[in-house]
Amino acid sequence: MNPPLLRRLAAILLLLPALGLAAPALKPMSLSYDVSWGATPLGEGRLTLSAEPGEDCYRYELNTHPVGVVRWLYGSPRETSEFCVVDGAVVPSRMEFNNPKRSKDGFVIEFDWKQGLVLGGRNGPLPISAGTLDRLSVQQAARLWVQKHVGDKKPAPLVIAIADHKRVKSYTFAIAGRGTVETGAGKFEAVRFERIDDPKTTLRFWLAPEKDYMPVKVEQVEDGEAKLNLSLQGRP
């Protein structure tokens, strides 16, 4: 093979990574959590993010496995969100909640972006604007946003519209701190991302760089008292 042809072949080989698919926006992962309500253990939860067919498309799933009387009374609910990441933003297409024990609580909503509507809700079609999320995909939107702004000195709060089967409501979140958080899986350096627009009710996520900014702890607080709590398990 002559030298000019070798040089041309080498140049093509160098270009191949740039011509290939870009790296996925989100790293698929599956993590298990101990779930409690206040000081009362409720059971186990598992968050799983998996890749779906399509460019940068994913399925995010929360499976809960209560124990004892909680399981008998409430069952084992499951939530799933299907979405793609487009130009760095999470764009949901479908969200489903079901619980065999309480079938009447189940619902499916679909995002029709051409019409600008959420379909399938109990109050009929709901108008939505660009950037609207469902209550599960918001965790992955937070994951991307925090990764983008974690190095900023004081990033502005993030306003997110969240749709469910009843309404669309705006929430304001912000990076509220950085530090060490302790979980069943040990201690993690984490970024605390939380809702800041309601002094009585808030939702906090501790997102750990070590876990690619997946939550290692989640806490819901009402009237200053911790209610629902998810903490990363130490066991597989």
C-alpha positions as protocol buffer text, in pm:
chain_id: "A"
residue {
  index: 1
  type: MET
  ca { x: 0 y: 0 z: 0 }
}
residue {
  index: 2
  type: ASN
  ca { x: 151 y: 334 z: -100 }
}
residue {
  index: 3
  type: PRO
  ca { x: 226 y: 610 z: 161 }
}
residue {
  index: 4
  type: PRO
  ca { x: -44 y: 861 z: 42 }
}
residue {
  index: 5
  type: LEU
  ca { x: -311 y: 592 z: 72 }
}
residue {
  index: 6
  type: LEU
  ca { x: -186 y: 498 z: 419 }
}
residue {
  index: 7
  type: ARG
  ca { x: -205 y: 862 z: 529 }
}
residue {
  index: 8
  type: ARG
  ca { x: -562 y: 890 z: 394 }
}
residue {
  index: 9
  type: LEU
  ca { x: -664 y: 571 z: 573 }
}
residue {
  index: 10
  type: ALA
  ca { x: -513 y: 698 z: 900 }
}
residue {
  index: 11
  type: ALA
  ca { x: -706 y: 1024 z: 866 }
}
residue {
  index: 12
  type: ILE
  ca { x: -1033 y: 834 z: 814 }
}
residue {
  index: 13
  type: LEU
  ca { x: -967 y: 617 z: 1121 }
}
residue {
  index: 14
  type: LEU
  ca { x: -910 y: 929 z: 1332 }
}
residue {
  index: 15
  type: LEU
  ca { x: -1245 y: 1067 z: 1218 }
}
residue {
  index: 16
  type: LEU
  ca { x: -1444 y: 754 z: 1303 }
}
residue {
  index: 17
  type: PRO
  ca { x: -1516 y: 843 z: 1669 }
}
residue {
  index: 18
  type: ALA
  ca { x: -1654 y: 1181 z: 1563 }
}
residue {
  index: 19
  type: LEU
  ca { x: -1869 y: 1021 z: 1294 }
}
residue {
  index: 20
  type: GLY
  ca { x: -2014 y: 763 z: 1535 }
}
residue {
  index: 21
  type: LEU
  ca { x: -2300 y: 806 z: 1778 }
}
residue {
  index: 22
  type: ALA
  ca { x: -2244 y: 1056 z: 2058 }
}
residue {
  index: 23
  type: ALA
  ca { x: -2210 y: 923 z: 2410 }
}
residue {
  index: 24
  type: PRO
  ca { x: -2546 y: 868 z: 2581 }
}
residue {
  index: 25
  type: ALA
  ca { x: -2666 y: 1163 z: 2789 }
}
residue {
  index: 26
  type: LEU
  ca { x: -2748 y: 939 z: 3085 }
}
residue {
  index: 27
  type: LYS
  ca { x: -2577 y: 630 z: 3222 }
}
residue {
  index: 28
  type: PRO
  ca { x: -2821 y: 340 z: 3279 }
}
residue {
  index: 29
  type: MET
  ca { x: -2816 y: 216 z: 3637 }
}
residue {
  index: 30
  type: SER
  ca { x: -3016 y: 19 z: 3891 }
}
residue {
  index: 31
  type: LEU
  ca { x: -3006 y: 100 z: 4263 }
}
residue {
  index: 32
  type: SER
  ca { x: -3194 y: -36 z: 4566 }
}
residue {
  index: 33
  type: TYR
  ca { x: -3313 y: 172 z: 4860 }
}
residue {
  index: 34
  type: ASP
  ca { x: -3448 y: 121 z: 5211 }
}
residue {
  index: 35
  type: VAL
  ca { x: -3782 y: 302 z: 5231 }
}
residue {
  index: 36
  type: SER
  ca { x: -3929 y: 445 z: 5551 }
}
residue {
  index: 37
  type: TRP
  ca { x: -4209 y: 675 z: 5662 }
}
residue {
  index: 38
  type: GLY
  ca { x: -4068 y: 880 z: 5944 }
}
residue {
  index: 39
  type: ALA
  ca { x: -3903 y: 623 z: 6171 }
}
residue {
  index: 40
  type: THR
  ca { x: -4118 y: 336 z: 6044 }
}
residue {
  index: 41
  type: PRO
  ca { x: -3953 y: 100 z: 5788 }
}
residue {
  index: 42
  type: LEU
  ca { x: -4180 y: 36 z: 5490 }
}
residue {
  index: 43
  type: GLY
  ca { x: -3970 y: -199 z: 5279 }
}
residue {
  index: 44
  type: GLU
  ca { x: -3752 y: -171 z: 4972 }
}
residue {
  index: 45
  type: GLY
  ca { x: -3755 y: 34 z: 4654 }
}
residue {
  index: 46
  type: ARG
  ca { x: -3556 y: -5 z: 4334 }
}
residue {
  index: 47
  type: LEU
  ca { x: -3489 y: 266 z: 4077 }
}
residue {
  index: 48
  type: THR
  ca { x: -3385 y: 136 z: 3736 }
}
residue {
  index: 49
  type: LEU
  ca { x: -3283 y: 341 z: 3436 }
}
residue {
  index: 50
  type: SER
  ca { x: -3243 y: 142 z: 3115 }
}
residue {
  index: 51
  type: ALA
  ca { x: -3181 y: 235 z: 2753 }
}
residue {
  index: 52
  type: GLU
  ca { x: -3469 y: 201 z: 2508 }
}
residue {
  index: 53
  type: PRO
  ca { x: -3474 y: 183 z: 2126 }
}
residue {
  index: 54
  type: GLY
  ca { x: -3417 y: 523 z: 1971 }
}
residue {
  index: 55
  type: GLU
  ca { x: -3144 y: 782 z: 2003 }
}
residue {
  index: 56
  type: ASP
  ca { x: -3091 y: 873 z: 2370 }
}
residue {
  index: 57
  type: CYS
  ca { x: -3421 y: 720 z: 2485 }
}
residue {
  index: 58
  type: TYR
  ca { x: -3476 y: 561 z: 2825 }
}
residue {
  index: 59
  type: ARG
  ca { x: -3716 y: 384 z: 3058 }
}
residue {
  index: 60
  type: TYR
  ca { x: -3708 y: 486 z: 3424 }
}
residue {
  index: 61
  type: GLU
  ca { x: -3884 y: 261 z: 3672 }
}
residue {
  index: 62
  type: LEU
  ca { x: -3958 y: 267 z: 4043 }
}
residue {
  index: 63
  type: ASN
  ca { x: -4062 y: -63 z: 4200 }
}
residue {
  index: 64
  type: THR
  ca { x: -4156 y: -69 z: 4566 }
}
residue {
  index: 65
  type: HIS
  ca { x: -4177 y: -381 z: 4781 }
}
residue {
  index: 66
  type: PRO
  ca { x: -4341 y: -301 z: 5117 }
}
residue {
  index: 67
  type: VAL
  ca { x: -4320 y: -547 z: 5403 }
}
residue {
  index: 68
  type: GLY
  ca { x: -4568 y: -682 z: 5655 }
}
residue {
  index: 69
  type: VAL
  ca { x: -4898 y: -507 z: 5710 }
}
residue {
  index: 70
  type: VAL
  ca { x: -4802 y: -224 z: 5472 }
}
residue {
  index: 71
  type: ARG
  ca { x: -4785 y: -467 z: 5182 }
}
residue {
  index: 72
  type: TRP
  ca { x: -5118 y: -621 z: 5284 }
}
residue {
  index: 73
  type: LEU
  ca { x: -5288 y: -281 z: 5309 }
}
residue {
  index: 74
  type: TYR
  ca { x: -5129 y: -97 z: 5021 }
}
residue {
  index: 75
  type: GLY
  ca { x: -4973 y: -350 z: 4783 }
}
residue {
  index: 76
  type: SER
  ca { x: -4660 y: -304 z: 4570 }
}
residue {
  index: 77
  type: PRO
  ca { x: -4691 y: 1 z: 4343 }
}
residue {
  index: 78
  type: ARG
  ca { x: -4484 y: 47 z: 4029 }
}
residue {
  index: 79
  type: GLU
  ca { x: -4417 y: 364 z: 3831 }
}
residue {
  index: 80
  type: THR
  ca { x: -4253 y: 390 z: 3491 }
}
residue {
  index: 81
  type: SER
  ca { x: -4156 y: 686 z: 3277 }
}
residue {
  index: 82
  type: GLU
  ca { x: -4049 y: 670 z: 2913 }
}
residue {
  index: 83
  type: PHE
  ca { x: -3853 y: 965 z: 2775 }
}
residue {
  index: 84
  type: CYS
  ca { x: -3576 y: 1077 z: 2542 }
}
residue {
  index: 85
  type: VAL
  ca { x: -3304 y: 1336 z: 2591 }
}
residue {
  index: 86
  type: VAL
  ca { x: -3319 y: 1596 z: 2313 }
}
residue {
  index: 87
  type: ASP
  ca { x: -3062 y: 1876 z: 2301 }
}
residue {
  index: 88
  type: GLY
  ca { x: -2976 y: 1808 z: 2663 }
}
residue {
  index: 89
  type: ALA
  ca { x: -3337 y: 1820 z: 2787 }
}
residue {
  index: 90
  type: VAL
  ca { x: -3561 y: 1537 z: 2911 }
}
residue {
  index: 91
  type: VAL
  ca { x: -3868 y: 1498 z: 2688 }
}
residue {
  index: 92
  type: PRO
  ca { x: -4120 y: 1248 z: 2833 }
}
residue {
  index: 93
  type: SER
  ca { x: -4355 y: 1047 z: 2615 }
}
residue {
  index: 94
  type: ARG
  ca { x: -4545 y: 824 z: 2861 }
}
residue {
  index: 95
  type: MET
  ca { x: -4584 y: 770 z: 3234 }
}
residue {
  index: 96
  type: GLU
  ca { x: -4768 y: 485 z: 3408 }
}
residue {
  index: 97
  type: PHE
  ca { x: -4860 y: 408 z: 3767 }
}
residue {
  index: 98
  type: ASN
  ca { x: -5015 y: 81 z: 3875 }
}
residue {
  index: 99
  type: ASN
  ca { x: -5075 y: -111 z: 4193 }
}
residue {
  index: 100
  type: PRO
  ca { x: -5247 y: -452 z: 4175 }
}
residue {
  index: 101
  type: LYS
  ca { x: -5378 y: -405 z: 4529 }
}
residue {
  index: 102
  type: ARG
  ca { x: -5543 y: -71 z: 4446 }
}
residue {
  index: 103
  type: SER
  ca { x: -5623 y: -83 z: 4076 }
}
residue {
  index: 104
  type: LYS
  ca { x: -5845 y: 227 z: 4093 }
}
residue {
  index: 105
  type: ASP
  ca { x: -5537 y: 437 z: 4170 }
}
residue {
  index: 106
  type: GLY
  ca { x: -5365 y: 335 z: 3846 }
}
residue {
  index: 107
  type: PHE
  ca { x: -5328 y: 567 z: 3549 }
}
residue {
  index: 108
  type: VAL
  ca { x: -5143 y: 619 z: 3223 }
}
residue {
  index: 109
  type: ILE
  ca { x: -5064 y: 960 z: 3074 }
}
residue {
  index: 110
  type: GLU
  ca { x: -4913 y: 1030 z: 2734 }
}
residue {
  index: 111
  type: PHE
  ca { x: -4740 y: 1345 z: 2613 }
}
residue {
  index: 112
  type: ASP
  ca { x: -4859 y: 1465 z: 2272 }
}
residue {
  index: 113
  type: TRP
  ca { x: -4600 y: 1728 z: 2188 }
}
residue {
  index: 114
  type: LYS
  ca { x: -4749 y: 1809 z: 1847 }
}
residue {
  index: 115
  type: GLN
  ca { x: -5076 y: 1915 z: 2008 }
}
residue {
  index: 116
  type: GLY
  ca { x: -4914 y: 2042 z: 2328 }
}
residue {
  index: 117
  type: LEU
  ca { x: -5129 y: 1818 z: 2547 }
}
residue {
  index: 118
  type: VAL
  ca { x: -5108 y: 1550 z: 2814 }
}
residue {
  index: 119
  type: LEU
  ca { x: -5363 y: 1281 z: 2734 }
}
residue {
  index: 120
  type: GLY
  ca { x: -5524 y: 1020 z: 2956 }
}
residue {
  index: 121
  type: GLY
  ca { x: -5571 y: 1225 z: 3271 }
}
residue {
  index: 122
  type: ARG
  ca { x: -5883 y: 1216 z: 3481 }
}
residue {
  index: 123
  type: ASN
  ca { x: -5964 y: 1579 z: 3405 }
}
residue {
  index: 124
  type: GLY
  ca { x: -5935 y: 1543 z: 3028 }
}
residue {
  index: 125
  type: PRO
  ca { x: -5650 y: 1665 z: 2806 }
}
residue {
  index: 126
  type: LEU
  ca { x: -5422 y: 1913 z: 2981 }
}
residue {
  index: 127
  type: PRO
  ca { x: -5225 y: 2183 z: 2794 }
}
residue {
  index: 128
  type: ILE
  ca { x: -4848 y: 2169 z: 2839 }
}
residue {
  index: 129
  type: SER
  ca { x: -4551 y: 2378 z: 2732 }
}
residue {
  index: 130
  type: ALA
  ca { x: -4200 y: 2276 z: 2633 }
}
residue {
  index: 131
  type: GLY
  ca { x: -4005 y: 2140 z: 2927 }
}
residue {
  index: 132
  type: THR
  ca { x: -4300 y: 1980 z: 3108 }
}
residue {
  index: 133
  type: LEU
  ca { x: -4207 y: 1656 z: 3285 }
}
residue {
  index: 134
  type: ASP
  ca { x: -4383 y: 1376 z: 3470 }
}
residue {
  index: 135
  type: ARG
  ca { x: -4324 y: 1316 z: 3841 }
}
residue {
  index: 136
  type: LEU
  ca { x: -4067 y: 1041 z: 3780 }
}
residue {
  index: 137
  type: SER
  ca { x: -3868 y: 1178 z: 3487 }
}
residue {
  index: 138
  type: VAL
  ca { x: -3806 y: 1495 z: 3690 }
}
residue {
  index: 139
  type: GLN
  ca { x: -3539 y: 1298 z: 3878 }
}
residue {
  index: 140
  type: GLN
  ca { x: -3343 y: 1242 z: 3558 }
}
residue {
  index: 141
  type: ALA
  ca { x: -3390 y: 1603 z: 3450 }
}
residue {
  index: 142
  type: ALA
  ca { x: -3244 y: 1703 z: 3788 }
}
residue {
  index: 143
  type: ARG
  ca { x: -2954 y: 1466 z: 3731 }
}
residue {
  index: 144
  type: LEU
  ca { x: -2866 y: 1635 z: 3401 }
}
residue {
  index: 145
  type: TRP
  ca { x: -2921 y: 1988 z: 3532 }
}
residue {
  index: 146
  type: VAL
  ca { x: -2703 y: 1936 z: 3839 }
}
residue {
  index: 147
  type: GLN
  ca { x: -2421 y: 1786 z: 3632 }
}
residue {
  index: 148
  type: LYS
  ca { x: -2434 y: 2093 z: 3408 }
}
residue {
  index: 149
  type: HIS
  ca { x: -2441 y: 2350 z: 3690 }
}
residue {
  index: 150
  type: VAL
  ca { x: -2253 y: 2182 z: 3974 }
}
residue {
  index: 151
  type: GLY
  ca { x: -1945 y: 2393 z: 3899 }
}
residue {
  index: 152
  type: ASP
  ca { x: -2137 y: 2723 z: 3894 }
}
residue {
  index: 153
  type: LYS
  ca { x: -2084 y: 2950 z: 4193 }
}
residue {
  index: 154
  type: LYS
  ca { x: -2454 y: 3025 z: 4246 }
}
residue {
  index: 155
  type: PRO
  ca { x: -2680 y: 2880 z: 3975 }
}
residue {
  index: 156
  type: ALA
  ca { x: -3025 y: 3028 z: 3941 }
}
residue {
  index: 157
  type: PRO
  ca { x: -3320 y: 2816 z: 4062 }
}
residue {
  index: 158
  type: LEU
  ca { x: -3482 y: 2578 z: 3816 }
}
residue {
  index: 159
  type: VAL
  ca { x: -3858 y: 2607 z: 3751 }
}
residue {
  index: 160
  type: ILE
  ca { x: -4016 y: 2282 z: 3630 }
}
residue {
  index: 161
  type: ALA
  ca { x: -4373 y: 2211 z: 3522 }
}
residue {
  index: 162
  type: ILE
  ca { x: -4480 y: 1860 z: 3627 }
}
residue {
  index: 163
  type: ALA
  ca { x: -4785 y: 1685 z: 3482 }
}
residue {
  index: 164
  type: ASP
  ca { x: -4977 y: 1399 z: 3638 }
}
residue {
  index: 165
  type: HIS
  ca { x: -5322 y: 1247 z: 3584 }
}
residue {
  index: 166
  type: LYS
  ca { x: -5497 y: 1544 z: 3747 }
}
residue {
  index: 167
  type: ARG
  ca { x: -5312 y: 1866 z: 3674 }
}
residue {
  index: 168
  type: VAL
  ca { x: -4997 y: 2048 z: 3564 }
}
residue {
  index: 169
  type: LYS
  ca { x: -4815 y: 2239 z: 3835 }
}
residue {
  index: 170
  type: SER
  ca { x: -4490 y: 2437 z: 3848 }
}
residue {
  index: 171
  type: TYR
  ca { x: -4225 y: 2368 z: 4110 }
}
residue {
  index: 172
  type: THR
  ca { x: -3901 y: 2554 z: 4183 }
}
residue {
  index: 173
  type: PHE
  ca { x: -3584 y: 2361 z: 4264 }
}
residue {
  index: 174
  type: ALA
  ca { x: -3230 y: 2471 z: 4349 }
}
residue {
  index: 175
  type: ILE
  ca { x: -2891 y: 2341 z: 4451 }
}
residue {
  index: 176
  type: ALA
  ca { x: -2925 y: 2390 z: 4826 }
}
residue {
  index: 177
  type: GLY
  ca { x: -2589 y: 2261 z: 4943 }
}
residue {
  index: 178
  type: ARG
  ca { x: -2302 y: 2019 z: 4906 }
}
residue {
  index: 179
  type: GLY
  ca { x: -2156 y: 1781 z: 5159 }
}
residue {
  index: 180
  type: THR
  ca { x: -2140 y: 1431 z: 5299 }
}
residue {
  index: 181
  type: VAL
  ca { x: -2457 y: 1225 z: 5338 }
}
residue {
  index: 182
  type: GLU
  ca { x: -2476 y: 893 z: 5521 }
}
residue {
  index: 183
  type: THR
  ca { x: -2676 y: 601 z: 5381 }
}
residue {
  index: 184
  type: GLY
  ca { x: -2700 y: 228 z: 5434 }
}
residue {
  index: 185
  type: ALA
  ca { x: -2438 y: 194 z: 5161 }
}
residue {
  index: 186
  type: GLY
  ca { x: -2196 y: 425 z: 5340 }
}
residue {
  index: 187
  type: LYS
  ca { x: -2105 y: 792 z: 5314 }
}
residue {
  index: 188
  type: PHE
  ca { x: -2115 y: 985 z: 4988 }
}
residue {
  index: 189
  type: GLU
  ca { x: -2014 y: 1331 z: 4880 }
}
residue {
  index: 190
  type: ALA
  ca { x: -2335 y: 1465 z: 4728 }
}
residue {
  index: 191
  type: VAL
  ca { x: -2512 y: 1768 z: 4590 }
}
residue {
  index: 192
  type: ARG
  ca { x: -2841 y: 1850 z: 4765 }
}
residue {
  index: 193
  type: PHE
  ca { x: -3108 y: 1944 z: 4512 }
}
residue {
  index: 194
  type: GLU
  ca { x: -3442 y: 2043 z: 4661 }
}
residue {
  index: 195
  type: ARG
  ca { x: -3776 y: 2210 z: 4611 }
}
residue {
  index: 196
  type: ILE
  ca { x: -3773 y: 2564 z: 4751 }
}
residue {
  index: 197
  type: ASP
  ca { x: -4108 y: 2721 z: 4658 }
}
residue {
  index: 198
  type: ASP
  ca { x: -4317 y: 2582 z: 4945 }
}
residue {
  index: 199
  type: PRO
  ca { x: -4202 y: 2641 z: 5305 }
}
residue {
  index: 200
  type: LYS
  ca { x: -4434 y: 2367 z: 5436 }
}
residue {
  index: 201
  type: THR
  ca { x: -4354 y: 2090 z: 5189 }
}
residue {
  index: 202
  type: THR
  ca { x: -4024 y: 2012 z: 5025 }
}
residue {
  index: 203
  type: LEU
  ca { x: -3854 y: 1729 z: 4839 }
}
residue {
  index: 204
  type: ARG
  ca { x: -3479 y: 1675 z: 4866 }
}
residue {
  index: 205
  type: PHE
  ca { x: -3248 y: 1467 z: 4649 }
}
residue {
  index: 206
  type: TRP
  ca { x: -2886 y: 1395 z: 4740 }
}
residue {
  index: 207
  type: LEU
  ca { x: -2713 y: 1333 z: 4407 }
}
residue {
  index: 208
  type: ALA
  ca { x: -2372 y: 1167 z: 4428 }
}
residue {
  index: 209
  type: PRO
  ca { x: -2104 y: 1211 z: 4159 }
}
residue {
  index: 210
  type: GLU
  ca { x: -1976 y: 866 z: 4258 }
}
residue {
  index: 211
  type: LYS
  ca { x: -2310 y: 722 z: 4138 }
}
residue {
  index: 212
  type: ASP
  ca { x: -2314 y: 938 z: 3824 }
}
residue {
  index: 213
  type: TYR
  ca { x: -2550 y: 1181 z: 4002 }
}
residue {
  index: 214
  type: MET
  ca { x: -2820 y: 924 z: 4071 }
}
residue {
  index: 215
  type: PRO
  ca { x: -2990 y: 991 z: 4408 }
}
residue {
  index: 216
  type: VAL
  ca { x: -2835 y: 815 z: 4707 }
}
residue {
  index: 217
  type: LYS
  ca { x: -3097 y: 962 z: 4938 }
}
residue {
  index: 218
  type: VAL
  ca { x: -3443 y: 1114 z: 4888 }
}
residue {
  index: 219
  type: GLU
  ca { x: -3645 y: 1286 z: 5157 }
}
residue {
  index: 220
  type: GLN
  ca { x: -3993 y: 1437 z: 5163 }
}
residue {
  index: 221
  type: VAL
  ca { x: -4055 y: 1691 z: 5439 }
}
residue {
  index: 222
  type: GLU
  ca { x: -4393 y: 1824 z: 5551 }
}
residue {
  index: 223
  type: ASP
  ca { x: -4431 y: 2100 z: 5812 }
}
residue {
  index: 224
  type: GLY
  ca { x: -4067 y: 2059 z: 5909 }
}
residue {
  index: 225
  type: GLU
  ca { x: -4099 y: 1685 z: 5974 }
}
residue {
  index: 226
  type: ALA
  ca { x: -3934 y: 1417 z: 5760 }
}
residue {
  index: 227
  type: LYS
  ca { x: -4194 y: 1184 z: 5610 }
}
residue {
  index: 228
  type: LEU
  ca { x: -4099 y: 961 z: 5319 }
}
residue {
  index: 229
  type: ASN
  ca { x: -3731 y: 864 z: 5307 }
}
residue {
  index: 230
  type: LEU
  ca { x: -3528 y: 659 z: 5060 }
}
residue {
  index: 231
  type: SER
  ca { x: -3171 y: 565 z: 5150 }
}
residue {
  index: 232
  type: LEU
  ca { x: -2932 y: 370 z: 4930 }
}
residue {
  index: 233
  type: GLN
  ca { x: -2891 y: 12 z: 5048 }
}
residue {
  index: 234
  type: GLY
  ca { x: -2555 y: -132 z: 5142 }
}
residue {
  index: 235
  type: ARG
  ca { x: -2646 y: -479 z: 5023 }
}
residue {
  index: 236
  type: PRO
  ca { x: -2669 y: -573 z: 4650 }
}
